[in-house]
Amino acid sequence: MNPELPLRRVAIIGVGLVGGSFALALRKAHPDVFLAGSDADAKALAFAKANHVIDQALEHASEAAADADLVVIATPLVALPAVFGAIATTLSDAALVIDVASTKESVVAAARAHLGAALSRFVPCHPIAGSEQSGVAAARADLFDERPVVITPLDETAPPALRLVRALWMSLGAVCHEMAPGAHDRLYAYLSHAPHLLAFGWMALAARTPRLAESFELSGSGFRDFTRIAASSAALWADIVIDNRAAIAELLEQHVEGVTALREALLAGDRAHLLAVFGEASRLRRSLP
């Protein structure tokens, strides 16, 4: 056991892609840790146990959280309030709790409503390390290697809990960043949530266009790169975008204005406008690391 990370038993609530990858990464970095898992999907839970993602499969989150030093909640977003309520009565007095949800303000509100005395030991997290794949079968130990993890501590979060969670993510290869929950949700509306919504919408347009889907074999990398994230879980992303709808709707309004201007320039043959927009976009995109 790492003396700086006194983890003996860790509970993974939700053993999908991120929860399963967290378990595998933790097993690799801290091989002495015992991993208990819980998931509403009995088949996923059985797969995780059979493939040594976890050491123990338990039906209820409250059972998995009992006597754990760390509880990692990696369930779908809509399940978090119920999970907080279920584990609040079984958590030990020193247990840390983290989540890995893609939005933070609603998660913080649910934690405040349900965690009680454990709130000071709750540290909201968002690892930026997903995939268009889903499920525990896609989990891998290197998912967080050199990937950012955004930590959004509450005013109530105890400094020792924050330090331990930061050290834990670093031990799994992640690069930690901190910001307020609201700032996180506004930023990721732009960086992730709105792009997913637009990619889904573009593929839905193709699905409604006769014979277009039959021509996908003729597509190049541009189409495939642009639409890759539309292969993500529909249920997962519907919940995410609804949860962060105010920030996303504001961005979409700005986007619609920009697309309308592009349409008008296109119809008018206004090459100067198109060059200005394309050039600005190209310069910014090429500046990304």
C-alpha positions in Angstrom: 0.0 0.0 0.0 1.3 3.4 -0.9 1.6 5.4 2.4 0.6 8.6 0.6 -2.5 6.9 -0.7 -3.8 4.7 2.1 -6.2 2.7 0.0 -7.1 -0.7 1.1 -10.5 -1.2 -0.4 -12.0 0.8 -3.3 -15.6 0.6 -4.5 -16.4 1.1 -8.2 -20.1 2.0 -8.6 -20.8 1.5 -12.3 -18.3 -0.7 -14.2 -18.6 0.6 -17.7 -15.9 2.1 -19.8 -14.7 4.8 -17.4 -15.4 2.8 -14.2 -13.8 -0.3 -15.6 -10.8 1.6 -16.8 -10.4 3.3 -13.4 -10.4 -0.2 -11.8 -7.8 -1.5 -14.3 -5.6 1.5 -13.9 -5.8 1.4 -10.1 -5.0 -2.4 -10.2 -1.9 -1.6 -12.3 -0.7 1.3 -10.1 -1.8 -0.1 -6.7 -1.9 -3.9 -7.0 -2.6 -4.4 -3.3 -6.0 -2.6 -3.5 -9.1 -4.7 -3.2 -11.7 -3.7 -5.8 -15.4 -4.2 -5.1 -17.9 -3.4 -7.9 -21.5 -2.7 -8.3 -23.6 -2.1 -11.4 -27.3 -2.0 -12.3 -26.4 -4.2 -15.4 -25.9 -7.7 -14.0 -24.2 -8.9 -17.2 -21.6 -6.0 -17.1 -21.0 -6.8 -13.4 -20.4 -10.5 -14.1 -18.1 -9.6 -17.0 -16.1 -7.3 -14.8 -15.7 -10.0 -12.2 -14.9 -12.8 -14.7 -12.3 -10.7 -16.4 -10.6 -9.5 -13.2 -11.6 -5.9 -13.6 -12.9 -6.1 -10.0 -12.4 -8.6 -7.2 -15.9 -8.7 -5.8 -19.3 -8.2 -7.5 -22.0 -6.8 -5.3 -25.6 -6.1 -6.3 -26.1 -2.9 -4.4 -24.0 0.3 -4.3 -24.5 0.5 -0.5 -22.9 -2.9 -0.1 -19.9 -2.0 -2.3 -19.4 1.3 -0.5 -19.4 -0.2 3.0 -15.9 -0.2 4.5 -14.4 1.3 1.4 -11.6 3.9 1.6 -12.6 5.3 -1.7 -15.9 5.2 -3.6 -15.8 5.9 -7.3 -19.2 6.7 -8.8 -19.1 6.0 -12.6 -22.8 5.5 -13.2 -24.9 7.3 -15.8 -25.5 10.9 -14.8 -29.2 10.5 -13.9 -28.4 7.7 -11.4 -26.1 9.8 -9.3 -28.7 11.3 -6.8 -29.9 7.8 -6.0 -26.4 6.5 -5.6 -25.5 9.3 -3.2 -28.5 8.5 -1.2 -27.8 4.8 -1.1 -24.2 5.0 0.0 -24.6 7.9 2.5 -25.6 5.6 5.3 -22.9 2.9 4.7 -19.8 5.1 4.1 -17.1 4.9 6.7 -16.2 8.1 8.6 -13.0 8.5 6.5 -14.1 7.3 3.0 -13.4 9.6 0.1 -16.0 9.8 -2.7 -15.5 10.9 -6.3 -17.6 10.9 -9.4 -16.5 11.0 -13.1 -19.6 12.6 -14.6 -19.3 15.0 -17.6 -21.3 17.8 -15.9 -20.7 19.1 -12.5 -23.2 21.6 -11.2 -26.1 19.1 -11.0 -23.8 16.6 -9.4 -22.7 19.0 -6.8 -26.4 19.9 -6.0 -27.2 16.2 -5.7 -24.2 15.6 -3.4 -25.3 18.5 -1.2 -28.8 17.0 -1.0 -27.8 13.4 -0.2 -24.3 12.9 1.2 -24.8 14.5 4.6 -21.6 14.4 6.7 -19.6 12.8 3.9 -19.9 16.0 1.8 -16.6 17.3 3.0 -15.0 14.1 1.6 -16.6 14.4 -1.8 -14.4 15.6 -4.7 -16.1 16.0 -8.1 -14.0 14.9 -11.0 -14.2 14.7 -14.8 -11.6 12.7 -16.6 -11.3 13.8 -20.2 -10.5 10.4 -21.5 -13.7 8.9 -22.9 -14.3 7.1 -26.2 -17.1 6.5 -28.7 -17.0 3.0 -27.4 -18.9 2.1 -24.3 -19.1 -0.7 -21.7 -16.7 -2.6 -19.6 -15.4 -4.7 -22.5 -13.8 -1.5 -23.9 -12.1 -0.6 -20.6 -8.4 -0.3 -20.6 -5.7 0.4 -18.0 -4.1 3.2 -19.9 -7.2 5.3 -20.6 -6.0 8.1 -18.3 -2.4 8.2 -19.3 -1.4 11.8 -19.9 -5.0 12.8 -20.1 -6.5 15.8 -18.3 -8.8 15.3 -15.3 -10.7 18.3 -14.2 -11.4 18.5 -10.5 -14.1 20.8 -9.3 -13.9 21.0 -5.5 -16.8 22.3 -3.5 -16.4 25.1 -0.9 -17.1 22.3 1.6 -14.4 19.9 0.3 -11.8 19.3 2.9 -8.2 20.2 1.8 -6.8 16.7 2.7 -9.5 15.0 0.6 -8.6 17.2 -2.4 -4.9 16.5 -2.0 -5.5 12.7 -1.8 -7.7 12.7 -4.9 -5.2 14.8 -6.9 -2.4 12.4 -5.9 -4.6 9.5 -6.9 -5.2 10.7 -10.4 -1.6 11.6 -10.8 -0.7 8.0 -9.8 -2.9 6.8 -12.6 -1.0 8.9 -15.2 -3.5 11.8 -15.4 -2.8 15.5 -15.5 -4.9 17.4 -12.9 -6.7 20.7 -13.4 -9.0 22.5 -11.1 -11.9 24.9 -11.7 -15.3 25.8 -10.3 -18.3 23.5 -11.2 -20.1 26.2 -13.2 -17.0 27.2 -15.1 -16.5 23.6 -16.0 -20.0 23.2 -17.4 -19.7 26.3 -19.5 -16.3 25.2 -20.9 -17.4 21.7 -21.7 -20.6 22.8 -23.4 -18.2 24.3 -25.9 -15.4 21.6 -25.9 -17.6 18.5 -25.8 -21.3 18.7 -25.3 -22.3 20.9 -28.2 -19.9 19.1 -30.6 -21.5 15.8 -29.7 -25.0 17.2 -30.3 -24.0 18.6 -33.7 -22.3 15.3 -34.7 -25.4 13.4 -33.8 -27.6 15.8 -35.7 -25.5 15.6 -38.8 -25.6 11.8 -38.8 -29.4 11.9 -38.2 -29.7 14.1 -41.3 -27.8 11.4 -43.2 -30.1 8.7 -41.8 -33.1 10.6 -43.1 -31.7 11.2 -46.6 -32.6 8.4 -49.0 -29.6 6.4 -50.3 -27.0 8.6 -48.6 -26.1 6.0 -46.0 -25.4 3.5 -48.8 -22.6 5.8 -50.0 -20.6 5.9 -46.8 -18.0 3.6 -48.3 -17.1 6.6 -50.6 -16.5 8.9 -47.6 -13.1 10.3 -46.8 -11.4 11.0 -43.5 -13.0 14.4 -43.2 -16.5 12.9 -42.9 -15.3 10.1 -40.6 -13.4 12.5 -38.3 -16.3 14.9 -38.1 -18.8 12.2 -37.2 -16.8 9.8 -35.1 -18.3 10.9 -31.8 -21.8 10.3 -33.2 -21.1 6.6 -32.6 -21.2 7.3 -28.8 -23.9 6.1 -26.5 -27.2 7.8 -27.4 -28.7 7.4 -23.9 -25.6 8.7 -22.2 -25.3 11.8 -24.4 -29.0 12.6 -24.3 -28.7 12.8 -20.5 -25.5 14.9 -20.6 -26.8 17.5 -23.0 -30.2 17.9 -21.2 -28.3 18.3 -17.9 -26.2 21.1 -19.4 -28.9 22.5 -21.7 -28.7 26.2 -20.7 -25.0 26.5 -21.6 -25.4 24.4 -24.8 -28.4 26.3 -26.0 -26.5 29.6 -25.7 -23.7 28.2 -27.8 -26.1 26.8 -30.4 -27.7 30.2 -30.8 -24.3 31.7 -31.6 -23.6 28.8 -33.9 -26.9 29.3 -35.8 -26.0 32.9 -36.3 -22.6 31.9 -37.7 -24.0 29.2 -40.0 -26.7 31.6 -41.3 -24.0 34.1 -42.2 -22.0 31.4 -43.9 -25.1 30.3 -45.9 -25.7 33.9 -47.0 -22.1 34.3 -48.0 -22.2 31.0 -49.9 -25.3 31.9 -51.9 -23.9 35.4 -52.6 -20.5 33.9 -53.7 -18.9 36.1 -51.1 -15.4 34.5 -51.2 -13.9 37.2 -48.9 -16.3 36.3 -46.1 -15.7 32.6 -46.5 -11.9 33.1 -46.5 -12.0 35.2 -43.4 -14.1 32.6 -41.5 -12.1 29.6 -42.8 -8.8 31.3 -42.2 -9.6 32.2 -38.6 -10.8 28.7 -37.9 -7.9 27.0 -39.7 -5.3 29.1 -37.8 -6.9 28.3 -34.4 -7.3 24.6 -35.2 -3.6 24.3 -36.3 -2.5 26.0 -33.1 -3.9 23.2 -31.0 -1.2 21.0 -29.4 
